[in-house]
Structures are given as C-alpha cells and as structure tokens.
Amino acid sequence: MKFYKNLYLSDSAAKKRKKIITKLKKNKMMNNVFLITFALNEEEQLDIIQSLFLLQSNYSTEDFFVVGIAKSQSEAFELVEKIAAEVYAETKDVCIRDYIMKKEQGK
C-alpha cells in the first residue's frame, strides 16, 4: 500500500492521521475508516474502500495507491468531490489519476 504524499484527509481523519496510517500498514482492524484509492481498473478514476475489506485474503494491499482517508462513507464522498473540484479547477479536466501522479512526481 502506498500513500499519496499530499494525502487528502477528511477533518476527522486528519486528527488521527498517524494512528490510522500506522494501523493500515499493520493490517489492523478499523471499522470506520474509508480509503480513497486509484481504481484497480484503469478505466475508472477512484474507488472508495472500507478498510475492513483489506483484511480479506483476496485483497493484496500492495496494489493500492491511497489518495485520501475519511472516517465515514459520507466524508469519503465529500472528499472525492473535493478532489474532483480541485483537479478541474487546476486543469479544466477531470483526469484525477494523471493530476495526482504528476503532483506525486513533483511535476
């Protein structure tokens, strides 16, 4: 699992950023944590995944690039809206993956 260097956080997740990331890296159970990741299917933009799903054996966490963390599903939806609005305001396009990868690479 990789984390975006400019990780988007809901207000409530920001308060517990280090604790949440540490638990995610150790595969610890967290009921109300939602991850915003690049979609595994490159035709899509983002996925919202409840962190509990990562405990299932069929999920390989190393495949995930986490761009945002929220403490509820509604906060996750709001964060996706915020990300999309930021990308559109900066680029006049909605290619979220391209925008984030350029920022990640320092371009």
BAVOLUM-995402 format. One record per residue (C-alpha): residue number from 1; x, y, z. Coordinates in steps of 0.02 Angstrom, whole numbers, plus 32768, in hexadecimal, padded with zeros to 4 digits. Layout:
BAVOLUM-995402
<i NUM	c1 X	c2 Y	c3 Z> $
...
***
This chain:
BAVOLUM-995402
<i 1	c1 8000	c2 8000	c3 8000> $
<i 2	c1 8044	c2 80A8	c3 7FCE> $
<i 3	c1 8007	c2 8150	c3 800C> $
<i 4	c1 7FFE	c2 81F0	c3 7FA5> $
<i 5	c1 807C	c2 826D	c3 7FE8> $
<i 6	c1 7FF4	c2 82F4	c3 7FEB> $
<i 7	c1 7F73	c2 827F	c3 8038> $
<i 8	c1 7EC1	c2 82C3	c3 803C> $
<i 9	c1 7E72	c2 82B1	c3 80E8> $
<i 10	c1 7DC5	c2 82D3	c3 812B> $
<i 11	c1 7DC5	c2 8342	c3 81C5> $
<i 12	c1 7DA9	c2 82B2	c3 823C> $
<i 13	c1 7E2D	c2 8244	c3 81E8> $
<i 14	c1 7EAC	c2 82D2	c3 81EE> $
<i 15	c1 7EA4	c2 82D0	c3 82AC> $
<i 16	c1 7EDD	c2 821A	c3 82AE> $
<i 17	c1 7F48	c2 8215	c3 8211> $
<i 18	c1 7FE2	c2 81BF	c3 825A> $
<i 19	c1 7F7D	c2 8140	c3 82BD> $
<i 20	c1 7F12	c2 8111	c3 8226> $
<i 21	c1 7FA7	c2 80FE	c3 81B1> $
<i 22	c1 8007	c2 8097	c3 8230> $
<i 23	c1 7F74	c2 8022	c3 8248> $
<i 24	c1 7F5A	c2 8012	c3 818C> $
<i 25	c1 800F	c2 7FE2	c3 8172> $
<i 26	c1 7FFF	c2 7F5E	c3 81FB> $
<i 27	c1 7F5A	c2 7F1B	c3 81B6> $
<i 28	c1 7EFF	c2 7F46	c3 8258> $
<i 29	c1 7E41	c2 7F49	c3 825A> $
<i 30	c1 7DEF	c2 7FF5	c3 8250> $
<i 31	c1 7D33	c2 7FF8	c3 823B> $
<i 32	c1 7D12	c2 80AB	c3 8204> $
<i 33	c1 7DA3	c2 80D1	c3 8191> $
<i 34	c1 7D87	c2 80E6	c3 80D7> $
<i 35	c1 7E14	c2 80EF	c3 8059> $
<i 36	c1 7E0E	c2 814C	c3 7FB6> $
<i 37	c1 7E81	c2 80F1	c3 7F3F> $
<i 38	c1 7EA8	c2 80EF	c3 7E88> $
<i 39	c1 7E30	c2 8074	c3 7E3B> $
<i 40	c1 7E84	c2 7FCD	c3 7E17> $
<i 41	c1 7E2A	c2 7FD3	c3 7D70> $
<i 42	c1 7E84	c2 805F	c3 7D12> $
<i 43	c1 7DE4	c2 808B	c3 7CB4> $
<i 44	c1 7D9F	c2 80D3	c3 7D56> $
<i 45	c1 7DE2	c2 8163	c3 7DBD> $
<i 46	c1 7DD2	c2 813D	c3 7E76> $
<i 47	c1 7D8C	c2 80B9	c3 7EEA> $
<i 48	c1 7D4B	c2 80CE	c3 7F9A> $
<i 49	c1 7D77	c2 8037	c3 8003> $
<i 50	c1 7D4A	c2 8016	c3 80B7> $
<i 51	c1 7DED	c2 7FE6	c3 810D> $
<i 52	c1 7DA0	c2 7F46	c3 8153> $
<i 53	c1 7D9B	c2 7EFE	c3 80A3> $
<i 54	c1 7E58	c2 7F01	c3 809E> $
<i 55	c1 7E5B	c2 7E79	c3 8123> $
<i 56	c1 7E11	c2 7DFD	c3 80A8> $
<i 57	c1 7E91	c2 7D87	c3 805F> $
<i 58	c1 7E62	c2 7DAF	c3 7FAB> $
<i 59	c1 7E9F	c2 7E64	c3 7FBD> $
<i 60	c1 7F57	c2 7E85	c3 7FA0> $
<i 61	c1 7F74	c2 7F2A	c3 7FF8> $
<i 62	c1 8013	c2 7F4C	c3 7F96> $
<i 63	c1 7FA8	c2 7F6F	c3 7EFC> $
<i 64	c1 7F54	c2 8006	c3 7F4C> $
<i 65	c1 7F8A	c2 80BB	c3 7F38> $
<i 66	c1 7F2C	c2 811B	c3 7FBE> $
<i 67	c1 7F05	c2 81CF	c3 7F92> $
<i 68	c1 7E8D	c2 81F4	c3 8020> $
<i 69	c1 7E4D	c2 81B9	c3 80C9> $
<i 70	c1 7DA5	c2 81DD	c3 8119> $
<i 71	c1 7D4F	c2 81A4	c3 81B9> $
<i 72	c1 7CA4	c2 8183	c3 816A> $
<i 73	c1 7C5C	c2 815A	c3 80C1> $
<i 74	c1 7C0A	c2 8205	c3 80B3> $
<i 75	c1 7CB0	c2 825A	c3 80DA> $
<i 76	c1 7D01	c2 81ED	c3 8054> $
<i 77	c1 7C81	c2 8228	c3 7FD3> $
<i 78	c1 7CA1	c2 82DD	c3 8006> $
<i 79	c1 7D5B	c2 82C3	c3 7FF5> $
<i 80	c1 7D48	c2 827A	c3 7F46> $
<i 81	c1 7CE1	c2 8314	c3 7F17> $
<i 82	c1 7D6A	c2 8383	c3 7F5D> $
<i 83	c1 7DF0	c2 8326	c3 7EFB> $
<i 84	c1 7D8D	c2 832F	c3 7E59> $
<i 85	c1 7D6A	c2 83E9	c3 7E72> $
<i 86	c1 7E22	c2 840C	c3 7E93> $
<i 87	c1 7E59	c2 83AB	c3 7DFA> $
<i 88	c1 7DDA	c2 8404	c3 7D8C> $
<i 89	c1 7E08	c2 84B0	c3 7DD0> $
<i 90	c1 7EC1	c2 8490	c3 7DAF> $
<i 91	c1 7EB5	c2 8437	c3 7D06> $
<i 92	c1 7E07	c2 8455	c3 7CBE> $
<i 93	c1 7E00	c2 8398	c3 7CAE> $
<i 94	c1 7DCF	c2 8308	c3 7D1F> $
<i 95	c1 7E63	c2 8293	c3 7D07> $
<i 96	c1 7E7E	c2 827A	c3 7DC1> $
<i 97	c1 7EFE	c2 81EF	c3 7DB0> $
<i 98	c1 7F6D	c2 8256	c3 7D3B> $
<i 99	c1 7F61	c2 82F1	c3 7DA9> $
<i 100	c1 7F8F	c2 8293	c3 7E49> $
<i 101	c1 801E	c2 8233	c3 7DF9> $
<i 102	c1 8069	c2 82D4	c3 7DB5> $
<i 103	c1 805F	c2 8321	c3 7E63> $
<i 104	c1 80A8	c2 8282	c3 7EAF> $
<i 105	c1 813C	c2 828C	c3 7E37> $
<i 106	c1 8153	c2 8345	c3 7E5B> $
<i 107	c1 811E	c2 8384	c3 7DB0> $
***
